[in-house]
């Protein structure tokens, strides 16, 4: 469409990021559509094209007779420099229209480190940064994804947030905007009011936030009768048919393979895991559906590798027959199956064995914590025997490398818990040496724990940078002695994520100031510059420690109190108290309902809670017996002397601060 834009693309390092025209991409007649939507991913094309949610929305909108969807990604620094130099706007891949020409710009908030990129895309696309500065007929900016469930830090920049699963709510949003446009438009606030009436849509401009003198929130209240007091995320009761004609990039991208979401949601209940809380309940696809969809995918894309996507793929109740059915049906075509997420147990190794087909290199396990005490505390239902048995089966079965994921800085963690990571790594490596000698490789990869909204740890402080560095040094020195590879994360980057993931609306000024200072691509180590953010915090008078290193009261009004992720605050409080008591919670997929709050939103959960009520009426001991079995398996009643620490929670009263007192055992 525009010769200048194409000429600029031809001068950058990877033009395929911006050229469009890929296999299965869709270009519709711009003038024939009532509604024009740009779907934006605020990072590189290389990452965004691996986002299944973006591809699903692209397909849904383009199936409409009255609408089109086109794509846009954050330009790398080479293209941005050229665009600004030539005063050329950021344009879509399909028809090269500037972002300001679209009716709707839908942005995926996949992670907090992309927020500076969001502002950069708005600016490059010719859209006013803040909602209050946009004209009535200017592009409506809507954000979705997991980050939308803690919307306040980005609230001044976004017209509306789509909360939860997008397949249904995107249709409702398109209907409202298309009808409004066909009727001739009108005041922007009126469109905001119409959007706010959609279930699962949060419109920040229709809410007022008041603060206490100490900076905590006094209230978040609707100021318009169109806005509900609490906005509940959307939940799709039955998964829609899988996408079988996705776009196939011309260039290599992350996770460059066919993908089928075989299951959505996870009910394992790991207390640190936001995804496990906000994507409930668990819903599965049948083996027959997956096998049929796989055939269409392979035919439509030319891929020979298929990823079975889920938060925990081996938790699918039919994963073994599914894998065997896929290999039986398509194995002679050279099909390779990828399982991106597995449990830490021998069953997962068996499944990995089934899909490896003789090509065995690295098996990934995620114990998350080194000591049994800490795994019990976070309700990671994995025993040390599970870890070592999985390693035994893997190395004896021909695998040559095991990568283990752990987190550092979790609530109640001590140096002893960190040292236990080294002991586990040593034992796993010894198992490898026993089976394959010096070819055995073990890698320990750590991330820094970051408290997240809508989890049992939403009230706790983040571990400070000094402590994280000291514990990283323990692991770095220990792994060097063991001959184990070790990777870790920068504490300052984790501090920024902690602020952005639990900040209030005042943090928006910091985000804008950091962007104006030059912040962008903060998820990329070569571009993240903490000094730009530190300067922004100082300019705006916002203390990052207030948001990251402060323990909240259990009844404090949080920046996301008005956003309902599905799990109730009462359940999350109970899970926090269980943390202090080192008490586990069973997986409700296999065991009785835990009454987390989803029973109010999901049909299957309503059945589960009805079963639980009947068990109570009948005085059925199954639930208590299962809990006792897991306690025994995981050795919940650990001797504090053996762990090296004693955790003594003080009594909790309403309004009291969260108590964690760690004292030496003895």
N, C-alpha and C positions, 0 to 999 in steps of 0.2 A: 504493500500500500504506500509506503513512504521510502523513497530512494535514499534519503539521508540516513534513516535508521538502519537500513540494510547495509549501507556502506560502513557505518560505525561498527556493526556486528562483525563484519568481515575483518576488522582490524584487531579483534580481541583474541585472547589465548584459545578459547574454546567456543567458536561461533555456534556449535550445535546446542549450546545451552539456551539460545534465544531464537533459533531459526524456525522451530515448529515443523509442521508437515510430516510428523512421524506416522508410522503404521498405526491405524485405528484412531488417530486424532480426528476431530470433527470440526469442520469449518462450515458454518451456516450463513445464509444471506443476512447480513447485518440489517438492512433496511426492512426486511420482512418480519422482524421479530418485535413483539411488544416490550419484551423485557430482556435486558442485556446484563449478564453477570460475569464479572471477572473473579476467578478463584485464585487467591494469592497464597503462596507459601513463603514466609519471610526468611528464607535461606536459599542456598544454591539449588539450581535445577537438579544437580547430582543427588541431593538428599530428598528434595520435594517429590521427585517422581517415584520414590519408593513409598510414599504415603498413601496407603490404600483408601483412607477416608476421603482424600482429595479426589481420587479417581472415581470413587462411588458417586460423589456429589456431581462431578463433571458429567457422568453418565445419566444420572437422574434428571438434571436440568436440560440436557440436550435431547432427551426423549420427549420433552414437551413440545407442542406445536407452536407455542407462543413465546418461547424463550431460547436463548443461547447461553452457553457457558464457554469461556475461554480461560487460558492459564497465564499466570505471570509469577516470576520468581525474583528473589533479590538478585540484582546484578552484582557480579564480582567487581572489585575495585577498578579493574581496567575499563569495563564498560561504563561504570558510574562516572569516572573521570571524563570520558568522552562525551557522555550525555550532558554533564554540567558545562563542559567547555563549549559545546555547540547549542546549549539551551534547548535540548531535545528532551521530551518527556519519556518516561518509562512506558513501554507499550506491551500489549498482549502478544503471545506467540502466534495465535491463529490468524488474526486480521490486522495486526499492528495498530489497533486503536489505543490511544492514550487512556490511562486509568480513569481520568476525569470524564471521559466520554461514556463510561458505563453507568447504568442505573444503580447497580449494587457492586460493592467490592467485598467479597467474603474472604476473611483471613483466618488461616489455621494457627491457633496458639498451641503449638506442640510442646514448647518448653520456654522458660522465662528468659533465657539468654538471647532470645530472638527479638525482644521488645524494642531495642534500639533500631533494629532492621525494619520493624513495622513503620516507625516514624519516617525512616529514610525512604521507604517505598511510597508512602503517602506524599511526601515532598517531591520525589522524582516524578510521581504520576500526576502532579498538578492538583492535588486535593488538600484542602486546608487541614492542618495537623489536628486542631481541636474541633470538636463537634459544634461548639458555640459559634465558631467563625465560619461555618459552612452555610451557603445560601440555601434557600428552599428547594431549588432544583439541582443542587449539587449531589454528587454520588453519596449513597447511603453506605456507611461502613459497618459491616457486621463481622463479629469474631466468634469462632467456635473452637472446639478442641478442649483438651483437659485444662488448659490455662484459663479458659473462660469461667470455670467454676470458682476461681478467686479473681474476680474481675476488677477490683477497685484500683489497683495501681495503673491500669490502662483505661479506666472509666472515662476520663475527659476526652479521649481520642476516638472512642467507639460509639456509634449511634445505638447499636443493640448487640447483646451477646446471646447466641444460641446455645443453651445449656443442655449437655447430654448428647444423646445419639442423634445424628443428623438426618437420617433418611426421611423421616416424616416431617420434622420441623422445617427443613429446607423447602418442602413443597408448600407448607403454610406461609412461609415468608414470601416466597415467589408469588403466591396468589394475592397476598395483601399488597405488595408493591406494584404488581401488574395492574390490579384493580384501581389503585390510587392513581397510577400514571394514566390509565385509560380515561379516568374521570377528570383529567386535566390537572392533577396534582393539587398543590395548595401549600399552606404553611407546614414547615418541616415538623413542628411540634405535633401537628395532627397525625402525621405519618408515625411519629414516635408513639402516640397513643394507640394507634391501630396495631402496631407491632407488639406493644406491651400486653395486649389482650390475647396474644397467642401463648398457649401453654408452653412453658420452657424458654420464653424470651424475656431477658432482663434489659431494660432501657434505663441507663444510669441517670439521664437528665430528668427523669421523673421521680428521683429520690433525693432527699436532703440528708446530709451527714452532719451530726453535731458532735463536739468533742468535749471531754473533761479538761480541767486545767493541766493534768499530768500527761495529756496527749492521747489517752485511751479514748475509745469511742463511747459517747453517751447514747446515741441512737442513730439508726438508719431507717428513715420513714418515707413512705411514698407521699408525694405532694400532688398527686393527681389520682382521681378515682379510677382511671384506667389501669393503674399499676397495683398489683397484688402486694400484700405485706411480705410474703415469702414466695420466691420463685423456685419451682421444683423442676429439676432436670427431666428431660424427655427420656423415656425408656421404650425401646422397641420390643414388643412382647414376643414376636416371632421374627427370626432373622429373614430378611428378604433374599431372593435368589442371588447367588454369588456373581460377582462381575466376571464375565468370561471373554470380554473383548477389550482388555485394557490397552492403553497406549504403549507402544514398544519404542523406547528411545533409540536414536541413531548412535549415541555414545554410551559408554559404560557408566552406569550409575550404581549407587549403593543398593545392595540386595537386588541385583539384576537377574530376576527370575520370575516365574509365574507364582502367584500367591492365591491361596484360598484360606479365608478365615473359617476354620473348622469349628470354632467355639468362641463365644464372647463372654467376658466376665470371668472372675476368679473368686472363689469363696474360701480359699485357704486361710485368709484372715491374718496374714502377716501385718503386724501393727504399724510398721514403718511405711507400708506400701499404699500410696494414694490410688494407684490404678486398681488395686484389689478392692478398694472401697467404692470408687466412683463408677466402676463399670459393672457392678452387680446388677442383676443376678447372672448366674451361669446359664447360657443357652447353647445347645449343640446342634450341629448339622448331622444328618444321618450319613452312614457310610455310602449308601446309594447316591445321595445327592452330591457328595464329594467326588465320587468316582466319575459320575456323569459330567460334572463341571470341569474336572481335570481334563477329560477328553476334548471338550470344547476349547479350553484354555490353550492346550498344546497345539491344537489345530489353528487357532486364531493368532497365535503369537510366534510360533516357531521355537519356543523355549523347550529345553529338555530337562530343566530343573524346576521342581515344584516345592514351594515352601508351605507347610501346614501351619498357618499362623494362629496363635492364641497366646494369652498371658501365661498359660502353662499347658502346653500342647499335650503332654503325656497324662494330663488329668482327664482328657476326653474319655468317656466311659467305653468307647469302642475304638480306641486308638490302635490296638494291635490288629483287629480284623480290618480296619481301614487301611493301614500300611500294607498288609498282605494283599488286600483286594487291589490296591493301586499298582503294586509290583506285578501281580498276576496279570492285570489287564494291560499295563503299559510298559512293563519291564523289558519286553523284547524290542521296544523302540528306544531303549537306552535311557529311560526315565531315571533321574536322580531325585531323591526326596530330601528336603532340608527340614529339620525340626529345630526351630529357633529357641524354644524354651522347654526345659524338662525339669522334672523333680530330681532330687538327689537320692536316688535309690537304684537298686539293681534292675528293677523293671525298666527304668529309663535307659539303662545301658543296653538291655536286651532290644529295646525298640531302636536305639541308635545302631545296634549291630545289624538289625534287619534292613535298615536303609543304607548302610555304609557300602555294601556290595564289594567288600574287599579293600576299599579305599579308606583306610582308617588313619587319621592323623591326630586331630585335637578334639577331645571330648570336654565340654564345658559343664561345670557344676557350680551351684550357687548356695553354699552353706550359710552365707551372710554374716555369721559370727563364729568365732573360734571355740568358745567354751559352751558346754551344754547349758550352763546356767543362763547365759545371755541368749541362746537360741530359744530357750523356754520363755524367757522374759519377753521377747519380741513375737512369741507364738509362731516361730518357725519350726514346724513339726518334723524335724530332722534329727536323728540320733547320730552319735559318732560312729556307731556300727553301720548306719546307712552310708555314710561318707566313705568309710574304709572298704566296705563290701563293694560299693560302686567302683572304687579305684581298683580293687582286686579283680573284679570281673572285666574291667576295661583293659588293664594292662595284660591280663592273661589271655584276653580275646584278640590281642593284636594292636590295640591303640598304643601310640608312642608318646602322646602328650596329653596332659590334663591341665585345664585352666580353671582356677577356682576364684569366684567372686566373693568378696567380703565387704562389709561396711565398717568404717571407723567413726567413732564419736557418737554411738547410739546411746540412748538414755540408760543410765546405771552402769555403763561400761567402765571398766578399770584397766589399768595396765596389764593385769593378769589375763583378762579376756583377750587382749591384743597378743600377748605372748602365746596364748593357746593357738592362735592362727599359725604361728611358727611350728608348734608341735604337730599340728595336723598336717602341715605342708611336709614336714620331715617324715612323718609316717607314710604319707602318700608316695613320696619319692622313694622311700625304702621298698615299698610294694612294687613300684615300677622297676627299680634296680633288680629286684628278685626275679622278675619275669623277663625283662629285655635288656638288663645291664645298663651300660652307660648311654644307651639310646633314649632312656626314659627322661622326659622333660616335664617339669612342673612349673606352672606360672601362678603367682598370686596377684590378683588385680583388685585394688580397693577403690571405693568411692567414699566420699565424706557424707555422713548422714545429714540430711536436711529436713527439718520438720515441715510437714505439708498440711494444708487445709484439708478438712474432711477426713482426718485420720485420728486415731487415739493419741497421737503425739503432736497434735496441732497446738497444744498449750505449752510445750516444753521449749527450753532454750536450746539453741544450737551450741555444740561444743566449740570453744574458742580456738582461734587460729594457733595460739602457742601450744595448747595441748595436742591439737592435731599434728603439728609439726613434730612434737616429741614422739608421738606414737608412730608416725611415719618413719622416724629414725630408728625406732625399735625394730620395725619390720624391715626396713632397708638394710640395716646391719645384720639382722638375723638371716634374712634371705640370702645375702651375699655369702655368709658362712655356710649355708646349706646348699649353695649352688642352685638356688631357685630364683627365677625371674620375678621382678616385682615392679608394678606400676601403681601410681597414686595420682591424686588430684590436688590442684593448687588450693590452699585454704581460702585465699582472697576471692577466687571465683565462686567458691561455695558460699562465702559470706554474701556476695551479691545475689546469688540465687535464693538464699534464705530471706533476704529483704524483699525481693520481687515476688516470692511465692506466698508471703504472709503480710505484705504491706497494706497500708490504708490508702485512701485517695490522695493524700498529701505526697506520696511517693511518686505520683505522676509528674510533679514538677522536677523531681530529680532525674527521671527518665528523659524528659525533654531536654534538660540542661546538659546531661551527659551526651545525648545525641548531638546537640549543638556544639559541644566541645570536641566532637569527632568520634564518639563511640559507635561501633558497628561490629557485626559478626563477633559478638562477645562469646559465642560458643567455640570460636576458633582461637587456639592458643597464640597463633601468630598475630592476631588482631586485638585480642582482649587486653585492655590497658586499665588496670585498677586505678591509676592516678587520675584518669578522666572522670571516673565515677566518684572517687574521693573528693575531687574538686567540686563536682555537682552536689554532693551531700552538703559540703560546706557552704556553697552558694545559696542553697535552699534552706539552710538551717535545719536539716533533718539528720538525726543521729542514727546511723545504721544499726548500732547496738540495741537501740530501742526495739527494733523489729526482729533482730536475729538473736540477741543474747539475753532477752528478757523472758522470764517465766510468767505466763499468763495465769490469772485466776480462772478457776474452772467455770465460773458463771460470768466472766467478762464478755461484753459485747464485742465480738470479733468482726473484722472487716467483711467476713463472708457469712455472718449470722443470718442474713436475709436470703441466702442462697441455700437451697436444700438439695444436697447431693444424693439423697436416698437413705443413707444411714443417719439415724437420729443422734443428736448430741448426747442423749442419756446413754445410749449404747457405747458411744466413743468414750464417755467418762468412765463407764464400767470397765472397758478394756484397758484404760490407763491404770485404774486401780489394780487390775489383774497383773499389769506390768510390775507394779511395786511388790505384789505378792508372789511373783514368779509363777503365775498360774496360766495355763494354756487355754485356748479356745478351740473346739473341734471344728472341722470343715463341715458346713451344713449341707454340702452336696452329698456327702455320704452319711452324715449323722443328723440328728434332729435340729430343727430351726433354732437359731440363736437370737431371734427377735431383734434384728439389727435395724429394722425400719422398712426394709424392702417389702415386708408383708403388706404394706399399705399401697404399694405401687405395682406389684407384679402378681399375675394370676397364679403361677406355680408356687410362689412364696406364700400366698394365701392358703394354698393346700397344705404346705409344709407346717404352717403355724396351727392349722386346724388339727393336723396329726399330733402336734406337740400338746395341744390342749387336751386331746383325747388321752394321750399318754399320762398326763397329770391326773385326769379324772380317774383313769384305771389304775393309778399308782404303779405304772409300768417302770421298772428300774433300768431300762435299756440305756437311757441317756447317761445316767450316773455310772453304769457299768463300763460304757465306752470311754468315759472320761478317766476312770480309774485305770483302764487298760493302757491308755496313752500316757498317763502319768508314770506308770511303771516302766513303759518302754523308753520313755525319755528321761527317766530318773529325775523327776521333778523335785523330789525331796532330797536335794543335794546338801551335803554337809558344807556349811560356809567355810570351814577350815580347809576343805579340799579345794575350794575355788580360790582361796586366798583372801576373800573379802566377805563382809557381812553387809547386807543391804537392809537398813532399818527405816521403813517408812513411818513417819509420824502420823498421828490421827488426822483425818481430813474433815474439815467442817465446811459448810456452805460458805463460799466466798474466800476460803483460805487459799493461799498460794500453794502450788504443787510442791509436795515435799519429797525430796530425795536426799537422804543423808547417807553418805558412804563412809564407813569407818573400817580400819584394819581389823581383820579377824584375830581372835586370840583371847 
